[in-house]
Amino acid sequence: MFNKKSKDMSTAKFKVAQKTGTYTNQNKETKNRYLEVGVVLEHQDGNLSMKLNCYPLPNAKGEIWLNFFPINKDDPDPQDS
């Protein structure tokens, strides 16, 4: 869904995700379910920008809440697979 390094030498810093619900795992723990909707990029000058790959949907109150999850530099790039 994103490149860790883009052509302008920006670096992906965070995955952007929206909570879509919850589920119960095998240990009977309630966990959140997320949909990845974009990425936060850091540019050479230190500025950050966010690229959305889709429009997030508002909740019942009309609010849009997004979560940022750090990208581990050791994670494989999904575009390489």
The first five atom37 places (N, CA, C, CB, O) and aatype in JSON, in Angstrom:
{
  "aatype": [12, 13, 2, 11, 11, 15, 11, 3, 12, 15, 16, 0, 11, 13, 11, 19, 0, 5, 11, 16, 7, 16, 18, 16, 2, 5, 2, 11, 6, 16, 11, 2, 1, 18, 10, 6, 19, 7, 19, 19, 10, 6, 8, 5, 3, 7, 2, 10, 15, 12, 11, 10, 2, 4, 18, 14, 10, 14, 2, 0, 11, 7, 6, 9, 17, 10, 2, 13, 13, 14, 9, 2, 11, 3, 3, 14, 3, 14, 5, 3, 15],
  "atom_mask": [
    [1, 1, 1, 1, 1],
    [1, 1, 1, 1, 1],
    [1, 1, 1, 1, 1],
    [1, 1, 1, 1, 1],
    [1, 1, 1, 1, 1],
    [1, 1, 1, 1, 1],
    [1, 1, 1, 1, 1],
    [1, 1, 1, 1, 1],
    [1, 1, 1, 1, 1],
    [1, 1, 1, 1, 1],
    [1, 1, 1, 1, 1],
    [1, 1, 1, 1, 1],
    [1, 1, 1, 1, 1],
    [1, 1, 1, 1, 1],
    [1, 1, 1, 1, 1],
    [1, 1, 1, 1, 1],
    [1, 1, 1, 1, 1],
    [1, 1, 1, 1, 1],
    [1, 1, 1, 1, 1],
    [1, 1, 1, 1, 1],
    [1, 1, 1, 0, 1],
    [1, 1, 1, 1, 1],
    [1, 1, 1, 1, 1],
    [1, 1, 1, 1, 1],
    [1, 1, 1, 1, 1],
    [1, 1, 1, 1, 1],
    [1, 1, 1, 1, 1],
    [1, 1, 1, 1, 1],
    [1, 1, 1, 1, 1],
    [1, 1, 1, 1, 1],
    [1, 1, 1, 1, 1],
    [1, 1, 1, 1, 1],
    [1, 1, 1, 1, 1],
    [1, 1, 1, 1, 1],
    [1, 1, 1, 1, 1],
    [1, 1, 1, 1, 1],
    [1, 1, 1, 1, 1],
    [1, 1, 1, 0, 1],
    [1, 1, 1, 1, 1],
    [1, 1, 1, 1, 1],
    [1, 1, 1, 1, 1],
    [1, 1, 1, 1, 1],
    [1, 1, 1, 1, 1],
    [1, 1, 1, 1, 1],
    [1, 1, 1, 1, 1],
    [1, 1, 1, 0, 1],
    [1, 1, 1, 1, 1],
    [1, 1, 1, 1, 1],
    [1, 1, 1, 1, 1],
    [1, 1, 1, 1, 1],
    [1, 1, 1, 1, 1],
    [1, 1, 1, 1, 1],
    [1, 1, 1, 1, 1],
    [1, 1, 1, 1, 1],
    [1, 1, 1, 1, 1],
    [1, 1, 1, 1, 1],
    [1, 1, 1, 1, 1],
    [1, 1, 1, 1, 1],
    [1, 1, 1, 1, 1],
    [1, 1, 1, 1, 1],
    [1, 1, 1, 1, 1],
    [1, 1, 1, 0, 1],
    [1, 1, 1, 1, 1],
    [1, 1, 1, 1, 1],
    [1, 1, 1, 1, 1],
    [1, 1, 1, 1, 1],
    [1, 1, 1, 1, 1],
    [1, 1, 1, 1, 1],
    [1, 1, 1, 1, 1],
    [1, 1, 1, 1, 1],
    [1, 1, 1, 1, 1],
    [1, 1, 1, 1, 1],
    [1, 1, 1, 1, 1],
    [1, 1, 1, 1, 1],
    [1, 1, 1, 1, 1],
    [1, 1, 1, 1, 1],
    [1, 1, 1, 1, 1],
    [1, 1, 1, 1, 1],
    [1, 1, 1, 1, 1],
    [1, 1, 1, 1, 1],
    [1, 1, 1, 1, 1]
  ],
  "atom_positions": [
    [[0.82, -1.19, 0.0], [0.0, 0.0, 0.0], [0.87, 1.26, 0.0], [-0.93, -0.01, 1.2], [0.37, 2.33, -0.35]],
    [[2.12, 1.16, 0.37], [2.98, 2.32, 0.42], [4.4, 1.9, 0.12], [2.9, 3.01, 1.79], [4.75, 0.73, 0.24]],
    [[5.22, 2.86, -0.28], [6.65, 2.64, -0.43], [7.34, 3.22, 0.78], [7.19, 3.28, -1.73], [7.0, 4.31, 1.23]],
    [[8.32, 2.49, 1.33], [9.07, 3.04, 2.46], [9.91, 4.22, 2.01], [9.95, 1.96, 3.1], [10.13, 5.15, 2.78]],
    [[10.4, 4.2, 0.78], [11.14, 5.32, 0.2], [10.48, 5.64, -1.14], [12.68, 4.98, 0.01], [10.3, 4.76, -1.98]],
    [[10.11, 6.9, -1.33], [9.51, 7.29, -2.6], [10.55, 7.99, -3.45], [8.29, 8.2, -2.37], [11.69, 8.17, -3.02]],
    [[10.17, 8.38, -4.66], [11.11, 8.98, -5.61], [11.7, 10.29, -5.11], [10.43, 9.21, -6.94], [12.84, 10.61, -5.44]],
    [[10.95, 11.07, -4.32], [11.48, 12.34, -3.82], [12.21, 12.15, -2.48], [10.34, 13.36, -3.66], [12.42, 13.13, -1.76]],
    [[12.59, 10.93, -2.16], [13.34, 10.59, -0.95], [12.54, 10.81, 0.33], [14.61, 11.39, -0.9], [13.13, 11.0, 1.39]],
    [[11.23, 10.79, 0.25], [10.4, 10.81, 1.44], [10.43, 9.43, 2.08], [8.94, 11.25, 1.11], [10.58, 8.42, 1.38]],
    [[10.29, 9.39, 3.39], [10.31, 8.12, 4.11], [8.97, 7.92, 4.81], [11.48, 8.09, 5.14], [8.48, 8.81, 5.49]],
    [[8.39, 6.73, 4.62], [7.14, 6.4, 5.31], [7.44, 6.22, 6.79], [6.49, 5.11, 4.7], [8.29, 5.41, 7.16]],
    [[6.74, 6.98, 7.64], [6.95, 6.93, 9.08], [5.84, 6.21, 9.83], [7.1, 8.32, 9.62], [6.09, 5.51, 10.82]],
    [[4.59, 6.37, 9.38], [3.44, 5.8, 10.08], [2.44, 5.24, 9.08], [2.77, 6.85, 10.97], [2.22, 5.81, 8.01]],
    [[1.84, 4.11, 9.44], [0.66, 3.62, 8.73], [-0.53, 4.38, 9.3], [0.49, 2.05, 8.86], [-0.6, 4.59, 10.51]],
    [[-1.45, 4.78, 8.46], [-2.66, 5.47, 8.9], [-3.8, 4.45, 8.79], [-2.96, 6.76, 8.03], [-4.02, 3.86, 7.74]],
    [[-4.52, 4.26, 9.9], [-5.58, 3.25, 9.93], [-6.8, 3.8, 10.65], [-5.09, 1.96, 10.62], [-6.71, 4.69, 11.49]],
    [[-7.94, 3.25, 10.29], [-9.2, 3.62, 10.93], [-9.79, 2.38, 11.59], [-10.21, 4.23, 9.89], [-9.84, 1.31, 10.99]],
    [[-10.22, 2.54, 12.83], [-10.86, 1.43, 13.54], [-12.2, 1.14, 12.89], [-11.03, 1.75, 15.07], [-13.02, 2.04, 12.71]],
    [[-12.42, -0.13, 12.55], [-13.66, -0.5, 11.89], [-14.56, -1.37, 12.75], [-13.36, -1.22, 10.61], [-15.7, -1.65, 12.39]],
    [[-14.04, -1.81, 13.91], [-14.84, -2.64, 14.8], [-13.96, -3.37, 15.78], [0.0, 0.0, 0.0], [-12.79, -3.03, 15.97]],
    [[-14.52, -4.39, 16.39], [-13.8, -5.22, 17.36], [-14.07, -6.68, 17.06], [-14.21, -4.86, 18.82], [-15.01, -7.03, 16.34]],
    [[-13.23, -7.53, 17.65], [-13.42, -8.97, 17.55], [-12.88, -9.61, 18.83], [-12.72, -9.56, 16.28], [-12.17, -8.96, 19.59]],
    [[-13.22, -10.86, 19.07], [-12.73, -11.6, 20.22], [-11.78, -12.68, 19.73], [-13.9, -12.21, 21.04], [-12.14, -13.5, 18.89]],
    [[-10.55, -12.69, 20.27], [-9.57, -13.68, 19.83], [-9.78, -15.02, 20.55], [-8.14, -13.16, 20.08], [-10.73, -15.18, 21.32]],
    [[-8.88, -15.96, 20.3], [-9.02, -17.3, 20.89], [-8.89, -17.3, 22.4], [-7.99, -18.23, 20.3], [-9.39, -18.21, 23.06]],
    [[-8.21, -16.28, 22.95], [-8.06, -16.17, 24.41], [-9.2, -15.38, 25.05], [-6.73, -15.5, 24.75], [-9.13, -15.0, 26.22]],
    [[-10.25, -15.15, 24.28], [-11.44, -14.42, 24.74], [-11.14, -12.96, 25.09], [-12.05, -15.13, 25.95], [-11.82, -12.37, 25.94]],
    [[-10.11, -12.38, 24.44], [-9.76, -10.97, 24.61], [-10.4, -10.16, 23.48], [-8.21, -10.76, 24.65], [-10.38, -10.59, 22.33]],
    [[-10.96, -9.0, 23.81], [-11.53, -8.14, 22.79], [-10.41, -7.3, 22.16], [-12.63, -7.23, 23.38], [-9.66, -6.62, 22.87]],
    [[-10.3, -7.34, 20.85], [-9.27, -6.62, 20.11], [-9.94, -5.7, 19.09], [-8.28, -7.6, 19.4], [-11.06, -5.95, 18.66]],
    [[-9.24, -4.63, 18.72], [-9.74, -3.71, 17.7], [-9.38, -4.2, 16.31], [-9.19, -2.3, 17.93], [-8.33, -4.8, 16.11]],
    [[-10.26, -3.93, 15.37], [-10.03, -4.26, 13.96], [-9.8, -2.93, 13.22], [-11.24, -5.08, 13.34], [-10.55, -1.98, 13.42]],
    [[-8.77, -2.89, 12.38], [-8.4, -1.65, 11.68], [-8.34, -1.87, 10.17], [-7.05, -1.13, 12.18], [-8.07, -2.98, 9.69]],
    [[-8.59, -0.8, 9.44], [-8.43, -0.78, 7.99], [-7.36, 0.26, 7.67], [-9.79, -0.45, 7.26], [-7.5, 1.43, 8.05]],
    [[-6.3, -0.16, 6.99], [-5.24, 0.77, 6.62], [-5.74, 1.67, 5.49], [-3.94, 0.0, 6.18], [-6.18, 1.19, 4.44]],
    [[-5.67, 3.0, 5.72], [-6.21, 3.95, 4.75], [-5.15, 4.87, 4.15], [-7.28, 4.78, 5.39], [-5.47, 5.65, 3.25]],
    [[-3.91, 4.8, 4.63], [-2.89, 5.68, 4.08], [-1.57, 5.57, 4.8], [0.0, 0.0, 0.0], [-1.29, 4.6, 5.51]],
    [[-0.75, 6.61, 4.62], [0.6, 6.62, 5.17], [1.02, 8.06, 5.48], [1.61, 5.96, 4.19], [0.61, 8.99, 4.78]],
    [[1.82, 8.24, 6.53], [2.43, 9.53, 6.84], [3.87, 9.48, 6.35], [2.37, 9.86, 8.39], [4.61, 8.55, 6.68]],
    [[4.25, 10.48, 5.56], [5.6, 10.55, 4.99], [6.39, 11.67, 5.63], [5.54, 10.74, 3.48], [5.84, 12.74, 5.92]],
    [[7.68, 11.43, 5.86], [8.58, 12.49, 6.3], [9.47, 12.86, 5.12], [9.44, 12.04, 7.55], [10.1, 11.99, 4.52]],
    [[9.53, 14.14, 4.8], [10.32, 14.63, 3.67], [11.72, 15.0, 4.13], [9.64, 15.84, 3.0], [11.99, 15.06, 5.33]],
    [[12.61, 15.25, 3.19], [14.0, 15.56, 3.51], [14.12, 16.78, 4.41], [14.79, 15.8, 2.23], [15.06, 16.86, 5.21]],
    [[13.21, 17.73, 4.3], [13.27, 18.94, 5.12], [12.65, 18.74, 6.51], [12.57, 20.09, 4.41], [12.59, 19.69, 7.3]],
    [[12.19, 17.52, 6.82], [11.63, 17.22, 8.13], [10.12, 17.41, 8.22], [0.0, 0.0, 0.0], [9.51, 17.01, 9.21]],
    [[9.5, 18.0, 7.2], [8.05, 18.16, 7.2], [7.36, 16.82, 7.0], [7.62, 19.16, 6.11], [7.9, 15.91, 6.37]],
    [[6.16, 16.73, 7.55], [5.36, 15.51, 7.42], [4.16, 15.78, 6.53], [4.9, 14.99, 8.8], [3.63, 16.89, 6.51]],
    [[3.74, 14.77, 5.79], [2.49, 14.86, 5.03], [1.8, 13.5, 5.09], [2.76, 15.29, 3.54], [2.44, 12.48, 5.33]],
    [[0.49, 13.52, 4.88], [-0.3, 12.29, 4.95], [-0.93, 12.05, 3.58], [-1.38, 12.38, 6.07], [-1.55, 12.94, 3.0]],
    [[-0.77, 10.83, 3.09], [-1.39, 10.42, 1.82], [-2.47, 9.42, 2.16], [-0.33, 9.81, 0.82], [-2.21, 8.38, 2.77]],
    [[-3.71, 9.73, 1.77], [-4.82, 8.8, 1.97], [-5.06, 8.03, 0.68], [-6.1, 9.55, 2.42], [-5.12, 8.62, -0.4]],
    [[-5.2, 6.71, 0.8], [-5.47, 5.86, -0.35], [-6.97, 5.66, -0.56], [-4.79, 4.51, -0.18], [-7.39, 5.13, -1.59]],
    [[-7.77, 6.08, 0.41], [-9.22, 6.01, 0.31], [-9.81, 7.02, 1.29], [-9.74, 4.56, 0.61], [-9.1, 7.54, 2.15]],
    [[-11.07, 7.3, 1.17], [-11.74, 8.22, 2.07], [-12.19, 7.47, 3.33], [-12.94, 8.9, 1.39], [-12.92, 6.49, 3.22]],
    [[-11.75, 7.91, 4.51], [-12.25, 7.28, 5.73], [-13.71, 7.64, 5.96], [-11.39, 7.69, 6.96], [-14.16, 8.72, 5.57]],
    [[-14.45, 6.75, 6.59], [-15.87, 6.97, 6.83], [-16.11, 7.55, 8.22], [-16.65, 5.66, 6.66], [-15.44, 7.16, 9.17]],
    [[-17.05, 8.47, 8.35], [-17.36, 9.02, 9.68], [-18.12, 8.0, 10.53], [-18.19, 10.31, 9.54], [-18.79, 7.11, 10.02]],
    [[-17.99, 8.16, 11.85], [-18.74, 7.31, 12.77], [-20.17, 7.85, 12.91], [-18.04, 7.24, 14.16], [-20.57, 8.76, 12.18]],
    [[-20.93, 7.29, 13.84], [-22.33, 7.69, 14.01], [-22.48, 9.16, 14.41], [-22.99, 6.82, 15.06], [-23.53, 9.75, 14.17]],
    [[-21.44, 9.75, 15.01], [-21.47, 11.16, 15.42], [-20.96, 12.08, 14.31], [-20.63, 11.35, 16.67], [-20.9, 13.3, 14.5]],
    [[-20.59, 11.52, 13.17], [-20.07, 12.33, 12.08], [-18.57, 12.62, 12.19], [0.0, 0.0, 0.0], [-18.04, 13.41, 11.42]],
    [[-17.89, 11.98, 13.15], [-16.47, 12.2, 13.37], [-15.64, 11.18, 12.59], [-16.14, 12.11, 14.87], [-16.07, 10.05, 12.35]],
    [[-14.44, 11.6, 12.21], [-13.48, 10.69, 11.58], [-12.25, 10.64, 12.48], [-13.1, 11.15, 10.12], [-11.58, 11.65, 12.69]],
    [[-11.96, 9.46, 13.0], [-10.79, 9.26, 13.84], [-9.82, 8.35, 13.11], [-11.19, 8.65, 15.21], [-10.19, 7.27, 12.65]],
    [[-8.55, 8.79, 13.02], [-7.51, 7.99, 12.38], [-6.42, 7.7, 13.39], [-6.93, 8.73, 11.13], [-6.14, 8.52, 14.27]],
    [[-5.8, 6.54, 13.26], [-4.72, 6.12, 14.15], [-3.43, 6.01, 13.35], [-5.05, 4.76, 14.85], [-3.44, 5.57, 12.2]],
    [[-2.32, 6.42, 13.97], [-1.0, 6.32, 13.33], [-0.22, 5.21, 14.04], [-0.23, 7.69, 13.39], [-0.06, 5.25, 15.26]],
    [[0.25, 4.24, 13.27], [1.05, 3.15, 13.8], [2.45, 3.25, 13.21], [0.4, 1.76, 13.49], [2.6, 3.3, 11.99]],
    [[3.5, 3.29, 14.06], [4.87, 3.4, 13.55], [5.18, 2.26, 12.59], [5.88, 3.4, 14.7], [4.74, 1.12, 12.77]],
    [[5.95, 2.59, 11.57], [6.4, 1.58, 10.61], [7.76, 1.08, 11.06], [6.47, 2.16, 9.15], [8.69, 1.87, 11.23]],
    [[7.87, -0.2, 11.26], [9.13, -0.82, 11.65], [9.99, -0.94, 10.4], [8.9, -2.22, 12.33], [9.57, -1.55, 9.42]],
    [[11.18, -0.37, 10.44], [12.05, -0.39, 9.25], [12.45, -1.8, 8.85], [13.29, 0.44, 9.49], [12.9, -2.01, 7.72]],
    [[12.32, -2.78, 9.76], [12.67, -4.16, 9.45], [11.52, -4.93, 8.81], [13.11, -4.86, 10.7], [11.72, -6.05, 8.32]],
    [[10.31, -4.35, 8.81], [9.17, -5.0, 8.17], [9.39, -5.04, 6.67], [7.85, -4.26, 8.5], [9.91, -4.08, 6.1]],
    [[9.01, -6.13, 6.01], [9.15, -6.17, 4.56], [8.21, -5.17, 3.91], [8.87, -7.59, 4.03], [7.1, -4.94, 4.39]],
    [[8.65, -4.59, 2.83], [7.83, -3.64, 2.06], [6.79, -4.45, 1.3], [8.7, -2.76, 1.08], [7.16, -5.31, 0.5]],
    [[5.48, -4.18, 1.51], [4.45, -4.96, 0.83], [4.54, -4.85, -0.68], [3.09, -4.51, 1.28], [4.05, -5.74, -1.38]],
    [[5.14, -3.8, -1.22], [5.26, -3.65, -2.66], [6.32, -4.58, -3.25], [5.59, -2.2, -3.01], [6.36, -4.79, -4.46]],
    [[7.19, -5.14, -2.39], [8.23, -6.04, -2.86], [7.74, -7.47, -3.04], [9.39, -6.03, -1.9], [8.43, -8.29, -3.64]],
    [[6.53, -7.77, -2.52], [6.03, -9.15, -2.6], [5.17, -9.37, -3.8], [5.26, -9.51, -1.36], [4.68, -10.48, -4.01]]
  ]
}
